[in-house]
Amino acid sequence: MTTRKPWSRDELAQLEAMLADGLTQPQIAEKLGRTRNSVRAKCEYIGLKSGRGCHWRAKDPAMVAEIRDIIEECIDFRGMPGIQITRHLNALGYEVSNAWVHKQITAMGPHMRQWAKQNASRAIALKSKLASQHRPRTADGSWERRTA
């Protein structure tokens, strides 16, 4: 098992420069001495998305603002947790990862992050409640065993 090596500022600058020059993921990985997965993950984390093939391009700032508005609506009015927001955005045609959505929620401030956590807690509680309705407990409080 290989150990993870943190990205230096110099490597991040080189990564962005190589992306701007149109280098492919394998080319960048080879030049930086990293794996393709490491390059792909870092691109996704810092807000770059895949284009055709292995090329990467930055998300348009106007699109990021639009996505943040949708994220805010999902948290405030729809009561969605992070994973549902990611699924909703992907269904709308935005190519985003769950990590990127959580990064945007964090950047939107502590109140937004807190509301998203509360939404996730509510979703978990509701799921648990629904599960307990379908599988009754015995007199001692344990789950009733299902028989096939």
Secondary structure by P-SEA (a helix, b strand, c coil): cbbbbbbcaaaaaaaaaaaaacccaaaaaaaacccaaaaaaaaaaaccccccccccccccaaaaaaaaaaaaaaaccccccaaaaaaaaaaacccccaaaaaaaaaaacaaaaaaaaaaaaaaaaaaaaaaaaacccccccccccccc
